[in-house]
Amino acid sequence: MDETKILELKVGIFIMIGIMILFFIVYSIGDIYLVKKGYHLKMRFNFASGIGPSAPIRLAGVGVGQVQGIRIVYDDKEKRPKAEIYAYIQENAKIEEDAVATINTLGLLGEKYLEIMPGTPGKRLVKDQETLIGKDPVIMEKLTENLVKLSDSAVGIVDQVKSGKGTIGKLLYDDAVYNNLEGFTADIKSHPWKLLNKPRGED
């Protein structure tokens, strides 16, 4: 074999090794588990809150897997569609059957991820392809709507106080209440013994 062919063979081997290393790095960054052993779980929610494939999964705050897919399924028992998340879990992550899965967000507008809170110690551990019932996340639209209603209620209360309605409004704006309170305070200052005097008939 001449030197040219040997050089081409070496270059080809070098390029192949480089491609394999690049392939491994890309999939490692993507958090795709090609080497690690594990199992799969299904988790059902009424509302998926925008979580998608490749979202990280944490158990007690520690990364243990990722979401591999999500689809709509029909629940024959509840007669309604639900979101079913198909998740990969590392082999060493043991999850009790009463563990609670929730969809959280990193920060206010950050990345969606699946959080699993451990269940009761000693409970049966879930197995491959079993299903966990998830706890639905808070819908931001409903939270915003409740905040708006609370704000409107607060404005209404302030308006009533300004118009002299209610106990606080009368106390702040009714001169008669203010004068009575001022007179009572002055009387107590002049005769503090009245605070210790029991009305007749009391033991």
FENTA-V513733 format. One record per backbone hydrogen bond with DSSP energy under -0.5 kcal/mol. CO is the residue of the C=O (numbers start at 0). NH is the residue of the N-H. E is the energy in kcal/mol with one decimal. If there is no record, write none. Layout:
BEGIN
CO:NH:E  CO:NH:E
END
This chain:
BEGIN
1:5:-1.8  2:6:-2.4  3:7:-2.4  4:8:-2.4  5:9:-2.2  6:10:-2.5  7:11:-2.6  8:12:-2.4  9:13:-2.5  10:14:-2.6  11:15:-2.3  12:16:-2.5  13:17:-2.2  14:18:-2.4  15:19:-2.2  16:20:-2.3  17:21:-2.4  18:22:-2.7  19:23:-2.2  20:24:-2.4  21:25:-2.6  22:26:-2.0  23:27:-1.7  24:28:-2.5  25:29:-1.8  26:31:-2.3  27:30:-1.3  30:32:-0.5  31:33:-1.2  36:90:-2.3  38:88:-3.2  39:128:-3.7  40:86:-3.0  41:131:-3.2  42:84:-3.2  43:133:-2.6  44:82:-2.8  46:136:-0.6  47:50:-1.7  51:54:-1.4  54:66:-2.9  55:113:-2.5  56:63:-2.8  56:64:-1.1  57:59:-0.5  57:115:-3.0  58:61:-1.5  61:58:-3.0  63:89:-2.9  64:56:-2.1  65:87:-2.7  66:53:-3.7  68:85:-3.1  70:83:-3.2  72:74:-0.6  72:81:-3.3  73:75:-0.8  74:78:-1.5  74:79:-1.2  79:74:-2.7  81:72:-2.9  81:83:-0.5  82:44:-2.6  82:84:-0.6  83:70:-2.1  84:42:-2.2  84:86:-0.6  85:67:-2.8  85:68:-1.4  86:40:-2.2  87:65:-1.3  88:38:-2.5  89:92:-1.6  91:93:-0.9  94:125:-2.8  95:98:-1.8  98:100:-0.5  99:116:-3.2  100:134:-3.4  101:103:-0.6  101:114:-3.1  103:112:-2.3  104:106:-1.0  110:105:-2.5  112:103:-2.6  112:114:-0.6  113:57:-2.9  114:101:-3.1  114:116:-0.5  115:59:-2.2  115:117:-0.5  116:99:-1.9  119:122:-2.0  123:96:-2.5  126:129:-1.9  129:41:-2.7  131:43:-2.1  131:133:-0.7  133:135:-0.6  134:102:-0.6  137:139:-0.5  138:141:-0.5  138:142:-2.1  139:143:-2.7  140:144:-2.2  141:145:-2.4  142:146:-2.0  143:147:-2.2  144:148:-2.1  145:149:-2.4  146:150:-2.4  147:151:-2.5  148:152:-2.2  149:153:-2.2  150:154:-2.3  151:155:-2.2  152:156:-2.2  153:157:-2.3  154:158:-2.3  155:159:-2.0  156:160:-2.4  157:161:-2.5  158:162:-1.8  159:164:-2.8  160:163:-1.4  164:168:-0.8  165:169:-2.6  166:170:-2.3  167:171:-2.1  168:172:-2.5  169:173:-2.4  172:174:-0.7  173:177:-2.1  174:178:-3.0  175:179:-2.6  176:180:-2.4  177:181:-2.4  178:182:-2.6  179:183:-2.4  180:184:-2.2  181:185:-2.2  182:186:-2.2  183:187:-2.1  184:188:-2.1  185:189:-1.8  186:190:-2.5  190:193:-1.9  191:194:-1.6  192:195:-1.1  192:196:-0.7  195:197:-0.5  198:201:-1.4
END
